[in-house]
Amino acid sequence: MLPFQLDLGLYLEHIETLVPWGTAVSDLQRFGSPVVTQKAGAVFTEWRGSRCLGGLICKVCACRLVDPAGDASAYHIFLPEFHWADLTLGPNALTRDLLRRAFRHLDAHLGPPHFFYADYYAGLPSIWWELDTMRVRVGPVYGADLGSVTLQHEPAGFEEVKRQAAAWRAEHGVGARENYKAGAVAF
């Protein structure tokens, strides 16, 4: 069993509500009082002022993009069900201390990370855990002065989309990904 009920969904601690993986994106507004924004080709659901993953203060965002031409490796955000969330960490400024605290918190609960990208954005790393049915990432938000934790739940089904994602990774590789080893990442 994964910590923080991650095997079941995302637990919003501030409203004591579990948002189950596999919930239709169109039904997410039933959980708490999120702000739902629809744009051409996308719907965004945000729970602002949240606490998740054992007390991390964040803004939770779930989204669904409907453009089929999107990056196959990021297929979670194209699914009609909730299998992806981004937790933008508060306060609203990217600092090494913010990422260091979030990393240490996750490391204490998830164990050592599995891989990282040393210079993901702004000279800061993106650090990943690969768990049974989850991938968890902590690092900067690319192109923004924010830190975040990203959750990717591995759903059952969607075999064609998963095949396309595997083909994309085989063609494009994993970039500057490095296996994690203690002391490899400095904030």
C-alpha atoms as one frame of an Amber mdcrd trajectory, in Angstrom:
protein
   0.000   0.000   0.000   1.304   3.441  -0.946   1.545   6.288   1.578  -1.029
   9.091   1.574  -3.625   6.695   0.019  -1.963   7.234  -3.384  -2.987   3.762
  -4.489  -6.629   4.936  -4.247  -6.456   8.561  -5.349  -5.429  12.007  -4.177
  -6.452  12.795  -0.618  -7.266  16.479  -0.111  -6.421  16.794   3.584  -7.870
  20.270   4.065 -11.396  19.000   3.225 -10.819  15.351   4.237 -11.822  14.118
   0.788 -10.353  11.406  -1.400 -10.549  12.091  -5.142 -10.370   8.557  -6.604
  -8.181   7.733  -9.569 -10.360   6.918 -12.545 -13.001   9.549 -11.769 -14.327
  11.116 -14.967 -12.669  14.526 -15.363 -16.152  15.986 -15.887 -17.119  14.749
 -12.383 -14.184  16.259 -10.451 -16.218  19.313  -9.428 -18.157  16.999  -7.027
 -15.112  16.872  -4.727 -14.907  20.005  -2.600 -15.320  23.315  -4.376 -12.711
  23.413  -7.110 -12.466  26.152  -9.695 -13.201  24.665 -13.130 -11.941  26.514
 -16.199 -12.745  25.428 -19.732 -10.612  26.630 -22.600 -10.466  25.567 -26.214
  -9.262  21.983 -26.118  -8.811  21.758 -22.331 -10.532  21.676 -18.979  -8.674
  22.585 -15.776  -9.875  21.737 -12.267  -8.085  23.528  -9.396  -8.359  23.133
  -5.654  -6.654  26.218  -4.251  -5.285  26.453  -0.711  -4.953  22.683  -0.383
  -2.963  20.382   1.844  -1.884  17.042   0.418   0.684  14.276   0.838   1.042
  14.644   4.585   0.718  18.414   4.913   2.283  19.925   1.795   0.618  23.283
   1.119  -0.288  23.488  -2.538  -2.690  24.352  -5.317  -3.884  21.106  -6.887
  -4.553  21.134 -10.617  -6.018  18.318 -12.671  -6.452  18.832 -16.370  -7.563
  17.138 -19.503  -6.227  18.211 -22.853  -8.186  16.978 -25.836  -5.691  17.706
 -28.630  -4.774  14.260 -29.967  -1.579  15.689 -31.470  -0.108  16.149 -28.002
   3.034  14.515 -26.663   2.321  10.781 -26.356   4.725  10.451 -23.417   2.408
  12.683 -21.349  -0.696  10.651 -22.142  -2.113  10.946 -18.608  -3.349  14.493
 -19.308  -5.235  13.370 -22.423  -7.309  10.688 -20.673 -11.008  11.316 -19.925
 -10.371  10.121 -16.359  -8.403  11.569 -13.444  -4.937   9.977 -13.491  -2.713
  13.081 -13.279  -2.386  15.980 -10.850   0.082  18.792 -10.368   0.513  20.200
  -6.868   2.018  23.685  -7.134   3.839  24.223  -3.865   3.313  27.297  -1.734
   4.553  29.926  -1.214   4.294  31.120  -4.785   8.013  31.446  -5.467  10.586
  28.897  -6.524  13.331  28.482  -3.955  15.892  25.809  -3.316  14.670  25.605
   0.278  11.080  24.931  -0.859  12.193  22.083  -3.135  14.616  20.746  -0.536
  11.843  20.534   2.092   9.395  18.891  -0.344  12.083  16.429  -1.473  13.002
  15.459   2.095   9.328  15.046   2.996   8.667  12.755   0.013  11.936  10.862
   0.484  10.942  10.095   4.096   7.611   8.624   2.949   8.406   7.139  -0.469
  12.005   6.042   0.047  14.895   6.969  -2.228  13.982   8.341  -5.663  14.658
   6.300  -8.765  15.919   8.858 -11.279  16.418  12.565 -11.870  17.194  15.212
 -14.449  20.053  17.268 -13.009  19.374  20.617 -14.694  15.674  20.513 -15.462
  14.926  24.240 -15.147  16.577  27.275 -13.542  19.564  25.133 -12.562  17.332
  22.893 -10.430  16.689  19.159 -10.720  13.513  17.203 -11.432  13.471  14.131
  -9.177  11.254  11.070  -9.786   9.954   8.061  -7.895   8.556   5.107  -9.857
   6.217   3.153  -7.597   3.896   0.220  -8.346   1.092   2.227  -9.937   2.439
   5.758  -9.532   5.133   8.097 -10.686   5.833  11.031  -8.377   8.003  13.996
  -9.306   9.280  16.985  -7.348  10.998  19.897  -9.010  10.532  23.277 -10.601
   7.644  24.029 -12.932   9.248  24.323 -16.343   9.113  27.932 -17.533   7.773
  29.336 -14.256   9.174  30.483 -10.943   7.289  27.763  -9.025   7.950  24.379
  -7.456   5.624  21.415  -7.794   4.913  17.779  -7.125   3.452  15.861 -10.061
   1.458  12.665  -9.637   0.905  10.235 -12.504  -1.311   7.257 -11.756  -0.946
   4.279 -14.088  -4.491   3.322 -15.120  -5.794  -0.031 -16.241  -6.794  -0.133
 -19.894  -5.923   2.541 -22.464  -3.613   0.016 -24.123  -3.404   1.855 -27.459
  -2.421   5.126 -25.761   0.180   3.311 -23.664   1.568   1.641 -26.800   1.886
   5.056 -28.456   3.668   6.416 -25.358   6.123   3.495 -25.372   6.802   4.046
 -29.087   7.395   7.768 -28.461   9.890   6.976 -25.662  11.652   4.412 -27.861
  12.033   6.998 -30.624  12.937  10.012 -28.466  14.739   8.346 -25.548  14.759
   9.601 -21.980  16.936  12.671 -22.424  19.441  13.517 -19.714  17.847  11.119
 -17.213  20.228   9.722 -14.594  19.713   6.970 -12.046  19.403   8.386  -8.553
  22.163   7.785  -6.039  22.498   9.314  -2.582  24.070  12.754  -2.729  23.642
  13.020  -6.508  21.219  15.912  -6.320  22.138  19.216  -4.755  19.697  22.010
  -4.088
